[in-house]
Amino acid sequence: MVKVEILLFATLRRYHPRGEGEGSQAFTLQLESNTNLSQIYAVLGIPGEEVKMNFVNNRHQSPDYQVQAGDKIALFPPIAGG
């Protein structure tokens, strides 16, 4: 088992396990040691198409990145604007 820290941004905050009001707060997940980022989406109930970017320890990673103990993961949706 590994523990990771998760931070959800913008519209993904509604998937925070403690509710949308806590969405801006980081939280910890304990996962199987062979878990990848796309599996974290499933654990949180986030449809994969809602995640545009994954950052792990401040570095962009693909959804198949296998998490390591202590990773700090930030998930971002597609963002429009000008």
Helices and strands as residue ranges (DSSP letters): E 2-8, G 10-15, G 20-22, E 27-31, H 37-44, G 48-50, E 53-56, E 59-61, E 72-76
